[in-house]
Amino acid sequence: MRRSVTPAAILAFLLVCTACGADDSEGGTAAPTGTPPPSVSTDPPPSDAATEAAEETSPPAETAPPVPDELDFTAPTVGGGTFEGASLAGQPAVLWFWAPWCPVCQGEAPTIADLAAEYEGEVTFVGVAGLSGDLAAMEGFIADGGVGGITHIDDRDGEVYTHFGVTQQYDIGFVSPEGTVDIVSGPLDEAEIADRVEELAAG
């Protein structure tokens, strides 16, 4: 005997199939969406010991050398500027005392010019023009003597000569890095000047 399938049975079967499909969809694993969270660094902050070590290896700040009394002066220059004696502290230098009318000084000029060029960056040369009130004559001496490459103090009032106890032109002051000034009464010949400058440069 053949059974007939009623519409009600078919409808019930379809409802059961639909429910099963929905269960399978809900039970599945959803695909990941969105961007992953940013990574967070877990490195520990630098310790106090590491910071102190870095500070100890940093070079110390440079301090200006002390200025000895003999270099504590200010004077005008032949070029119209100002010269600070303190700028010579801590370095070797030569103070060349001259007068524009002095033939011995004129003879020393080429030696001073050559040595100033040879020891540039090692020994500072400074001319001290005095024993004259004629600025134009001082300027002419510098030009004719070829010593325009160094600074020249305008000592028409004689203050720098007096400060160093110099009473005559062609004396030369040799300044050590420690600030001592050795005033040598001249005139000195080319070899004597060169030897003293070499000693200064060698320390």
Buried (B, 14 or more C-beta within 10 A) or exposed (E): EEEEEEEEEEEEEEEEEEEEEEEEEEEEEEEEEEEEEEEEEEEEEEEEEEEEEEEEEEEEEEEEBEBBEBBEBEBBBBEEEEBEBBBBBBBBBBBBBBBBEBEBBBBBBEBBBBBBEEBEEEBBBBBBBBBBEBBEBBBEBBEEBEBBEBBBBBBBEBBBBEBBEBEBBBBBBBBBBEBEBEBBEBBBEBEBBBEBBEEBBEE
